[in-house]
Amino acid sequence: MKTRGEKQYINMPSFAARLYDNLTSIKGVNKGFEDIALFLNKELKHGKLLDVGTGPGRLLYEISKQNSLLELFGLDISESMLVVARQNLQNIKNVGFRVGNIVKTEYATDFFDCIVSTGSFYNWDNPIEGLNEIFRILKPGKTAYIFESTKDYNKELLRVRLKQNLKGYNFARKALSKHFLKKQLSMTYTTKEFDEIVRQTFFYKNYKIEQIELGNLPIYVRLELRKQ
Ligand SMILES: C[S@@+](CC[C@H](N)C(=O)[O-])C[C@H]1O[C@@H](n2cnc3c(N)ncnc32)[C@H](O)[C@@H]1O
């Protein structure tokens, strides 16, 4: 079967999950998680929040630092990633992880007060089905936020900002970070393509797509998907 990325993650060896965790601990990336956690903190004060494709759980960790009242849930298709996530959040209460594909989950209908996802959507083999499952498990009146890189960005500005973010790191770290970012940007969607996907989902009547910066990098969009 043709896969955008899910298959690689399902079979991900544990050393690769640890390497990913290490790479996402660099200043710029972690600042991106802080930015998102700050944004979410204004949107949601209590209730249940799900992070789809949570990976090593760094976003959930930042969210828990800003609001200890939330009940946190992490879903990921990769068992190896969740091993790392459980380690990273071992001291955090109110958090639970589950292995699974967002296309079909075991969460109850109308269950979550907020659903978020960062850097995962572009890997989903079935993005329309994934968003429709998010619609099902989100409570009516609530919003899901997908933070994703986009192909529409200013190359020169990215070059300058990346140089600032990677200042002080060794050659190998810089090379690996650039390599994975390049791969991600070659795989992700244009803003128009994001729009075309959302229009085919149950969110078609109520959504917004905005280009934003995260962690100093001008390469992201935020999809706000509201369930009416
Ligand atoms: C690039 S990582 C991003 C991890 C984390 N959200 C972050 O921002 O660092 C993508 C994650 O999405 C997960 N993933 C990919 N497709 C998925 C799917 N259909 N359902 C659930 N998780 C998925 C992968 O296993 C991986 O952990």
The ligand as an SDF file (V2000), in Angstrom:
LIG
                    3D

 27 29  0  0  0  0  0  0  0  0999 V2000
    7.0690   14.0960   13.0000 C   0  0  0  0  0  0  0  0  0  0  0  0
    6.3670   13.2440   14.3480 S   0  0  0  0  0  0  0  0  0  0  0  0
    5.7050   14.5830   15.3240 C   0  0  0  0  0  0  0  0  0  0  0  0
    5.6550   14.2160   16.7780 C   0  0  0  0  0  0  0  0  0  0  0  0
    5.1990   15.3530   17.7150 C   0  0  0  0  0  0  0  0  0  0  0  0
    3.8260   15.7130   17.5120 N   0  0  0  0  0  0  0  0  0  0  0  0
    6.0910   16.5530   17.5320 C   0  0  0  0  0  0  0  0  0  0  0  0
    5.5960   17.6110   17.0970 O   0  0  0  0  0  0  0  0  0  0  0  0
    7.2800   16.4180   17.8360 O   0  0  0  0  0  0  0  0  0  0  0  0
    4.8890   12.5520   13.6660 C   0  0  0  0  0  0  0  0  0  0  0  0
    4.1720   11.6380   14.6390 C   0  0  0  0  0  0  0  0  0  0  0  0
    2.8790   11.3260   14.1420 O   0  0  0  0  0  0  0  0  0  0  0  0
    2.6300    9.9450   14.3520 C   0  0  0  0  0  0  0  0  0  0  0  0
    1.6170    9.5230   13.3710 N   0  0  0  0  0  0  0  0  0  0  0  0
    1.7430    9.4730   12.0290 C   0  0  0  0  0  0  0  0  0  0  0  0
    0.5950    9.0910   11.4520 N   0  0  0  0  0  0  0  0  0  0  0  0
   -0.2910    8.8930   12.4570 C   0  0  0  0  0  0  0  0  0  0  0  0
   -1.6560    8.5030   12.5050 C   0  0  0  0  0  0  0  0  0  0  0  0
   -2.3350    8.2420   11.3890 N   0  0  0  0  0  0  0  0  0  0  0  0
   -2.2730    8.3960   13.7080 N   0  0  0  0  0  0  0  0  0  0  0  0
   -1.5780    8.6650   14.8540 C   0  0  0  0  0  0  0  0  0  0  0  0
   -0.2820    9.0440   14.8720 N   0  0  0  0  0  0  0  0  0  0  0  0
    0.3530    9.1750   13.6960 C   0  0  0  0  0  0  0  0  0  0  0  0
    3.9860    9.3060   14.1630 C   0  0  0  0  0  0  0  0  0  0  0  0
    4.0820    8.0250   14.7310 O   0  0  0  0  0  0  0  0  0  0  0  0
    4.9070   10.3220   14.8220 C   0  0  0  0  0  0  0  0  0  0  0  0
    5.0950   10.0710   16.1860 O   0  0  0  0  0  0  0  0  0  0  0  0
  1  2  1  0
  2  3  1  0
  2 10  1  0
  3  4  1  0
  4  5  1  0
  5  6  1  0
  5  7  1  0
  7  8  2  0
  7  9  1  0
 10 11  1  0
 11 12  1  0
 11 26  1  0
 12 13  1  0
 13 14  1  0
 13 24  1  0
 14 15  1  0
 14 23  1  0
 15 16  2  0
 16 17  1  0
 17 18  1  0
 17 23  2  0
 18 19  1  0
 18 20  2  0
 20 21  1  0
 21 22  2  0
 22 23  1  0
 24 25  1  0
 24 26  1  0
 26 27  1  0
M  CHG  2   2   1   9  -1
M  END
$$$$
